[in-house]
Amino acid sequence: MGLSTHVLDTMHGCPAAGMAVALYATQGEQATLIKRFTLNADGRNPDGPLLDNASLKAGTYRLVFDVKGYFDARGVDLPEPRFLDRVALDFGVARVDQHYHVPLLVSPWAYSTYRGS
């Protein structure tokens, strides 16, 4: 099934619909943009997997989530500068025959992630 992501807004208790996300392939300090997308009503990429099995390669990747833009669009009144602006998750893919799901649970003040199924 390749690579996927899902974002939940823990402040409002719902999917982070409308959040902008970017996926990069990384090598050391260099990052190459693979795609940008906006999360759908379920907090997922509207086009399905970010990378399918054939496109997913062993290596390192980065997902960048526009947390500030999302909470601004929701009308959340927060002090400037924001505690969280963008959340960048760097992760590795060792087994391309497995599914890598990278969820994000986020509020304006905290986030967590894990390798999901």
C-alpha positions as CSV (number, residue, x, y, z in Angstrom):
1,M,0.0,0.0,0.0
2,G,3.0,2.4,0.0
3,L,3.0,5.6,2.1
4,S,0.1,7.4,3.6
5,T,-0.7,10.0,6.2
6,H,-3.7,11.2,8.3
7,V,-4.0,14.3,10.5
8,L,-6.3,14.7,13.5
9,D,-6.9,18.1,15.1
10,T,-6.9,17.3,18.8
11,M,-8.0,20.8,19.8
12,H,-11.4,20.4,18.0
13,G,-11.6,16.6,18.0
14,C,-11.8,16.2,14.2
15,P,-9.8,15.5,11.1
16,A,-7.6,18.4,10.0
17,A,-9.5,19.1,6.7
18,G,-7.9,21.8,4.6
19,M,-4.4,21.5,6.1
20,A,-1.6,21.9,3.5
21,V,1.1,19.2,3.5
22,A,4.3,18.7,1.5
23,L,6.2,15.4,1.0
24,Y,10.0,15.5,0.4
25,A,12.6,12.8,-0.3
26,T,15.7,13.6,1.8
27,Q,19.3,12.8,1.5
28,G,21.4,14.4,4.3
29,E,20.5,18.1,4.5
30,Q,19.0,18.1,0.9
31,A,15.3,17.8,0.5
32,T,13.5,17.3,-2.9
33,L,9.8,18.1,-3.1
34,I,7.8,15.1,-4.3
35,K,4.3,16.6,-3.9
36,R,2.1,19.1,-2.2
37,F,-1.5,18.5,-1.3
38,T,-4.4,19.6,0.9
39,L,-6.1,17.2,3.3
40,N,-9.7,16.2,2.6
41,A,-12.6,16.1,5.0
42,D,-11.2,12.9,6.5
43,G,-7.8,14.5,7.1
44,R,-6.2,12.4,4.3
45,N,-4.7,13.0,0.9
46,P,-7.6,13.2,-1.5
47,D,-5.7,11.1,-4.1
48,G,-5.1,8.2,-1.8
49,P,-1.6,6.9,-0.9
50,L,1.2,9.5,-1.1
51,L,3.4,7.0,-2.8
52,D,2.2,3.6,-4.1
53,N,4.2,0.4,-3.7
54,A,5.9,0.9,-7.1
55,S,6.9,4.5,-6.3
56,L,8.0,4.0,-2.7
57,K,11.8,3.6,-2.4
58,A,14.0,2.7,0.6
59,G,15.4,5.9,2.0
60,T,14.5,9.0,4.1
61,Y,11.5,11.3,3.7
62,R,10.0,14.4,5.3
63,L,6.4,15.4,5.7
64,V,5.8,19.1,6.4
65,F,2.4,20.0,7.9
66,D,1.2,23.7,7.8
67,V,-0.1,23.8,11.4
68,K,-0.2,27.6,11.6
69,G,-2.1,28.0,8.4
70,Y,-4.6,25.4,9.4
71,F,-5.4,26.9,12.8
72,D,-5.5,30.4,11.3
73,A,-8.1,29.2,8.8
74,R,-10.1,27.8,11.6
75,G,-10.1,31.2,13.3
76,V,-8.2,30.1,16.4
77,D,-7.0,33.2,18.2
78,L,-3.3,32.5,19.2
79,P,-0.5,34.8,20.2
80,E,2.3,35.6,17.8
81,P,4.8,34.1,17.2
82,R,2.9,30.8,17.2
83,F,4.3,28.0,19.3
84,L,4.0,25.7,16.3
85,D,4.2,27.0,12.7
86,R,5.1,24.0,10.6
87,V,5.6,20.5,11.8
88,A,8.3,18.6,9.9
89,L,8.5,14.8,10.4
90,D,11.6,13.1,9.2
91,F,11.3,9.3,8.8
92,G,13.0,6.4,7.1
93,V,11.6,3.6,4.9
94,A,13.6,0.4,5.2
95,R,11.1,-2.2,3.8
96,V,9.3,-1.1,0.6
97,D,7.2,-4.3,0.7
98,Q,5.4,-2.9,3.9
99,H,2.9,-0.1,4.3
100,Y,4.2,3.1,6.0
101,H,1.4,5.1,7.6
102,V,2.6,8.4,9.2
103,P,-0.3,10.0,11.2
104,L,-0.1,13.3,13.0
105,L,-2.1,14.3,16.1
106,V,-1.9,18.1,16.5
107,S,-3.1,21.1,18.5
108,P,-1.6,24.6,18.5
109,W,0.7,23.6,21.4
110,A,1.6,19.9,20.9
111,Y,1.9,17.1,18.4
112,S,2.6,13.4,18.3
113,T,3.2,10.8,15.6
114,Y,3.9,7.1,15.3
115,R,4.2,4.5,12.6
116,G,0.6,3.4,12.0
117,S,-0.8,0.5,10.0
